[in-house]
Amino acid sequence: MKNSISVIIPAYNEEKSIEKTIEEITEIMKKSNIYEGSEIIVVNDGSDDNTKHEAIKTGAIVLDNPHNIGYGYSLKKGIEQAKNETIVIIDADLSYPFTSVPEMLKIKDKGYDLVVGARTGKYYKGSISKNILRKILKRFVEYVSGKKIKDINSGLRVFDKTTIIKFFPRLCDTFSFTTSQTLAYMMSNLFVCYIEIPYNKREGETKVKLFKDSLRSMRYILESGIYYNPLKIYTLLSIVCIVLSIVGFFFSHFANIRAGYILGIGGILVSIIVFALGLLAVLLKQIMDK
């Protein structure tokens, strides 16, 4: 196992937990013989509390964004500044157990490009609405990637710096960074491994805006799908058009409304056009990849 790692911690208004987070990481690194040559980088994302001051007190490297830009942007900034090849990302709210990192590093050394901590426990499930949205996003990501995914946006990950930097232009600057990384790696046929980890109760208030961030994640999933496997996305859209057409036909038949037949025929024509656009997108990607 490589002994030197760079731990990147994006932090926004985490004054209550940042010091303890760094202390726990430092303690575990010393016990696991990965402290020497390693570094902890905190990216203060425009916090308006004492997060920056509390992080500086610990002796960690602190990078500062003048104002709040985003989770993904902060991670990219920290990764770019990292001196070590092996990168570990973790949140600053004590929700992820750094105790799992030594095992994740051993798994990575077996040849995996990305090792992800798949969250478990009651604090991960959250509210009913959150759980439903998470499952919808998970199913959609699995459809796009064609692979089973245990946790699409876990914030505890281990990977190489040189590998992820190649994907930076296509990785989200906000909350969806981890989702876009998952898709980028899987659809580029890189090796991804998941290990189950306990997800703890976070310190402080969550920064995630459930509905807004879910829509944003859906957008980046669509963008990634169109970039890596466009025909799959266009096929899905084409099927949706056909289903709506069938609904229109049935509605017109039973309600005796002629306009439904016209809309149904139009939907079928649109589905054909959408599928044809998908074929063109595949051809364009093949040309761009050469």
C-alpha positions as CSV (number, residue, x, y, z in Angstrom):
1,M,0.0,0.0,0.0
2,K,1.3,3.4,-0.9
3,N,2.1,5.4,2.3
4,S,1.5,8.9,1.1
5,I,-2.0,10.3,0.3
6,S,-3.6,13.7,-0.1
7,V,-6.9,14.1,1.7
8,I,-9.2,16.8,0.2
9,I,-11.9,18.2,2.4
10,P,-14.3,20.7,0.9
11,A,-15.8,22.8,3.6
12,Y,-18.6,25.4,3.7
13,N,-19.7,26.7,7.1
14,E,-18.4,23.7,9.0
15,E,-16.8,25.5,12.0
16,K,-18.4,23.0,14.5
17,S,-16.9,19.9,12.9
18,I,-13.8,20.8,10.8
19,E,-11.3,20.7,13.6
20,K,-12.5,17.3,14.9
21,T,-12.7,15.9,11.3
22,I,-9.0,16.8,10.8
23,E,-8.0,15.5,14.2
24,E,-9.7,12.1,13.5
25,I,-8.1,11.9,10.0
26,T,-4.6,12.6,11.4
27,E,-5.0,10.1,14.2
28,I,-6.1,7.3,11.9
29,M,-3.3,8.1,9.3
30,K,-0.7,7.8,12.1
31,K,-2.1,4.5,13.3
32,S,-2.3,3.1,9.8
33,N,1.3,4.2,8.9
34,I,0.1,6.5,6.1
35,Y,0.9,9.8,7.9
36,E,4.4,10.4,6.8
37,G,4.5,12.3,3.4
38,S,0.7,12.7,3.5
39,E,-1.2,16.0,3.6
40,I,-4.7,17.3,4.5
41,I,-6.1,20.0,2.3
42,V,-9.1,21.9,3.3
43,V,-10.8,24.0,0.7
44,N,-12.8,26.7,2.4
45,D,-15.6,27.4,0.0
46,G,-16.4,31.0,0.9
47,S,-17.6,30.2,4.4
48,D,-19.1,33.1,6.4
49,D,-18.4,31.5,9.8
50,N,-15.0,30.5,11.4
51,T,-14.4,27.4,9.3
52,K,-11.2,28.8,7.8
53,H,-9.8,29.8,11.2
54,E,-10.6,26.4,12.8
55,A,-9.0,24.6,9.9
56,I,-5.8,26.7,10.1
57,K,-5.5,25.9,13.8
58,T,-5.0,22.2,13.0
59,G,-2.0,22.8,10.8
60,A,-3.8,21.6,7.7
61,I,-3.2,23.2,4.3
62,V,-6.1,25.7,3.7
63,L,-7.1,26.9,0.3
64,D,-9.7,29.7,0.2
65,N,-12.5,30.6,-2.3
66,P,-13.4,34.2,-2.0
67,H,-17.1,33.2,-2.1
68,N,-19.2,30.1,-2.3
69,I,-18.7,28.4,-5.7
70,G,-19.5,24.8,-5.2
71,Y,-18.6,21.4,-3.9
72,G,-17.1,20.1,-7.2
73,Y,-15.1,23.3,-7.9
74,S,-13.6,23.1,-4.4
75,L,-12.6,19.4,-4.9
76,K,-11.0,20.2,-8.3
77,K,-9.0,23.0,-6.7
78,G,-7.8,20.8,-3.9
79,I,-6.9,17.9,-6.2
80,E,-4.9,20.3,-8.5
81,Q,-2.9,21.5,-5.5
82,A,-2.3,18.0,-4.1
83,K,1.3,16.8,-4.1
84,N,0.5,13.1,-3.9
85,E,-0.9,10.8,-6.6
86,T,-3.4,9.0,-4.3
87,I,-6.3,11.2,-3.5
88,V,-8.9,10.7,-0.8
89,I,-12.0,13.0,-0.6
90,I,-14.2,13.2,2.4
91,D,-16.7,15.6,3.8
92,A,-16.1,17.9,6.8
93,D,-19.2,17.1,8.7
94,L,-18.1,13.8,10.4
95,S,-20.7,11.8,8.5
96,Y,-18.1,9.6,6.8
97,P,-15.8,7.2,8.7
98,F,-12.1,7.8,7.8
99,T,-11.5,4.4,9.5
100,S,-12.6,2.8,6.3
101,V,-9.8,4.5,4.2
102,P,-6.9,2.1,5.0
103,E,-9.0,-0.8,3.7
104,M,-10.1,1.3,0.6
105,L,-6.4,2.0,-0.1
106,K,-5.6,-1.7,0.0
107,I,-8.4,-2.4,-2.4
108,K,-7.2,0.4,-4.8
109,D,-3.8,-1.2,-4.9
110,K,-5.3,-4.3,-6.4
111,G,-5.8,-2.4,-9.6
112,Y,-9.0,-0.4,-9.1
113,D,-9.2,3.1,-10.5
114,L,-11.9,4.3,-8.0
115,V,-12.9,2.9,-4.6
116,V,-16.1,4.3,-3.2
117,G,-17.6,4.0,0.3
118,A,-21.2,2.8,-0.2
119,R,-23.2,4.3,2.6
120,T,-25.4,2.3,4.9
121,G,-27.5,2.9,8.1
122,K,-30.5,4.9,9.2
123,Y,-28.9,8.3,8.6
124,Y,-28.2,7.5,5.0
125,K,-31.9,6.6,4.2
126,G,-33.2,9.9,5.4
127,S,-36.7,11.1,4.7
128,I,-39.1,9.3,2.4
129,S,-38.9,12.0,-0.3
130,K,-35.1,12.0,-0.2
131,N,-35.0,8.2,-0.5
132,I,-37.4,8.2,-3.4
133,L,-35.4,10.8,-5.3
134,R,-32.2,9.0,-4.6
135,K,-33.6,5.7,-6.0
136,I,-34.9,7.5,-9.1
137,L,-31.4,9.0,-9.8
138,K,-29.8,5.6,-9.0
139,R,-32.0,3.8,-11.5
140,F,-31.4,6.4,-14.2
141,V,-27.6,6.3,-13.7
142,E,-27.7,2.5,-13.9
143,Y,-29.6,2.7,-17.1
144,V,-27.2,5.2,-18.6
145,S,-24.1,3.3,-17.5
146,G,-25.5,-0.2,-18.0
147,K,-24.0,-1.2,-14.7
148,K,-25.1,-1.8,-11.1
149,I,-24.2,1.1,-8.8
150,K,-24.4,0.8,-5.0
151,D,-24.0,4.5,-4.2
152,I,-24.0,7.1,-7.0
153,N,-22.9,10.2,-5.0
154,S,-21.0,9.0,-1.9
155,G,-18.5,11.6,-0.7
156,L,-15.8,9.2,0.5
157,R,-13.7,8.1,-2.4
158,V,-10.1,7.0,-3.3
159,F,-8.6,7.5,-6.7
160,D,-5.5,8.7,-8.6
161,K,-4.9,12.4,-9.4
162,T,-3.6,11.9,-12.9
163,T,-6.7,9.9,-13.9
164,I,-9.4,12.2,-12.6
165,I,-7.7,15.4,-14.0
166,K,-8.3,14.0,-17.5
167,F,-12.1,14.1,-16.7
168,F,-12.2,17.6,-15.1
169,P,-13.8,19.3,-18.1
170,R,-16.8,16.9,-17.9
171,L,-17.1,16.8,-14.1
172,C,-19.7,19.0,-12.3
173,D,-18.5,22.0,-10.2
174,T,-21.4,21.7,-7.8
175,F,-23.1,18.9,-5.7
176,S,-23.1,16.5,-8.6
177,F,-19.3,16.1,-8.9
178,T,-19.4,12.6,-7.4
179,T,-22.3,11.5,-9.7
180,S,-20.5,12.8,-12.8
181,Q,-17.3,11.1,-11.7
182,T,-19.1,7.8,-11.2
183,L,-20.5,8.0,-14.7
184,A,-17.3,9.1,-16.3
185,Y,-15.3,6.3,-14.8
186,M,-17.8,3.5,-15.5
187,M,-18.6,4.6,-19.1
188,S,-14.8,4.8,-19.8
189,N,-14.5,1.2,-18.7
190,L,-12.4,2.0,-15.7
191,F,-12.5,-0.3,-12.6
192,V,-14.7,0.8,-9.8
193,C,-15.2,-0.9,-6.5
194,Y,-17.7,-0.3,-3.7
195,I,-17.3,-1.2,0.0
196,E,-20.0,-0.7,2.5
197,I,-19.4,1.9,5.2
198,P,-21.6,3.2,8.1
199,Y,-23.0,6.6,7.4
200,N,-23.0,8.7,10.6
201,K,-25.2,11.6,11.7
202,R,-23.7,14.8,10.3
203,E,-22.7,17.7,12.4
204,G,-24.6,21.0,11.6
205,E,-27.2,21.6,8.9
206,T,-27.1,20.0,5.5
207,K,-26.1,22.2,2.5
208,V,-28.0,20.0,0.0
209,K,-31.2,21.5,-1.5
210,L,-33.0,18.3,-2.2
211,F,-35.3,19.2,-5.2
212,K,-32.9,21.7,-6.8
213,D,-29.8,19.5,-6.5
214,S,-31.7,16.5,-7.7
215,L,-32.8,18.3,-10.9
216,R,-29.2,19.5,-11.3
217,S,-28.0,15.9,-10.9
218,M,-30.5,14.7,-13.5
219,R,-29.2,17.3,-15.9
220,Y,-25.6,16.2,-15.5
221,I,-26.6,12.5,-15.9
222,L,-28.3,13.4,-19.2
223,E,-25.2,15.4,-20.3
224,S,-22.9,12.5,-19.4
225,G,-25.2,10.0,-21.1
226,I,-25.3,12.0,-24.3
227,Y,-21.5,12.4,-24.3
228,Y,-20.6,8.8,-23.5
229,N,-23.5,6.8,-24.9
230,P,-25.9,9.1,-26.9
231,L,-28.0,6.4,-28.5
232,K,-29.1,5.1,-25.1
233,I,-30.5,8.5,-24.1
234,Y,-32.1,9.2,-27.5
235,T,-33.7,5.7,-27.4
236,L,-35.2,6.4,-24.0
237,L,-36.6,9.7,-25.3
238,S,-38.0,8.0,-28.4
239,I,-39.7,5.3,-26.2
240,V,-41.2,8.1,-24.1
241,C,-42.7,9.7,-27.3
242,I,-44.1,6.3,-28.4
243,V,-45.7,5.7,-25.0
244,L,-47.3,9.1,-25.0
245,S,-48.6,8.4,-28.5
246,I,-50.2,5.2,-27.4
247,V,-51.8,7.0,-24.5
248,G,-53.1,9.6,-26.9
249,F,-54.6,6.9,-29.2
250,F,-56.4,5.1,-26.3
251,F,-57.7,8.4,-24.9
252,S,-59.0,9.4,-28.3
253,H,-60.7,6.0,-28.9
254,F,-62.5,6.0,-25.6
255,A,-63.2,9.7,-25.3
256,N,-64.1,10.0,-29.0
257,I,-61.8,13.0,-29.4
258,R,-60.2,13.2,-32.9
259,A,-57.3,15.5,-31.8
260,G,-55.8,12.7,-29.8
261,Y,-55.2,10.7,-33.0
262,I,-53.3,13.6,-34.5
263,L,-51.2,14.0,-31.4
264,G,-50.5,10.3,-31.4
265,I,-49.4,10.2,-35.0
266,G,-47.2,13.3,-34.3
267,G,-45.7,11.5,-31.3
268,I,-44.7,8.5,-33.4
269,L,-43.1,10.8,-36.0
270,V,-41.2,12.7,-33.3
271,S,-40.0,9.4,-31.9
272,I,-38.5,8.4,-35.3
273,I,-36.8,11.8,-35.6
274,V,-35.4,11.5,-32.1
275,F,-34.0,8.1,-32.7
276,A,-32.4,9.3,-36.0
277,L,-30.8,12.1,-34.1
278,G,-29.4,9.5,-31.7
279,L,-27.8,7.7,-34.6
280,L,-26.3,11.0,-35.8
281,A,-25.0,11.7,-32.3
282,V,-23.3,8.3,-32.3
283,L,-21.6,9.0,-35.6
284,L,-20.5,12.4,-34.4
285,K,-19.0,10.9,-31.3
286,Q,-17.1,8.4,-33.3
287,I,-15.7,11.2,-35.5
288,M,-14.7,13.2,-32.4
289,D,-13.0,10.2,-30.7
290,K,-10.7,9.6,-33.6
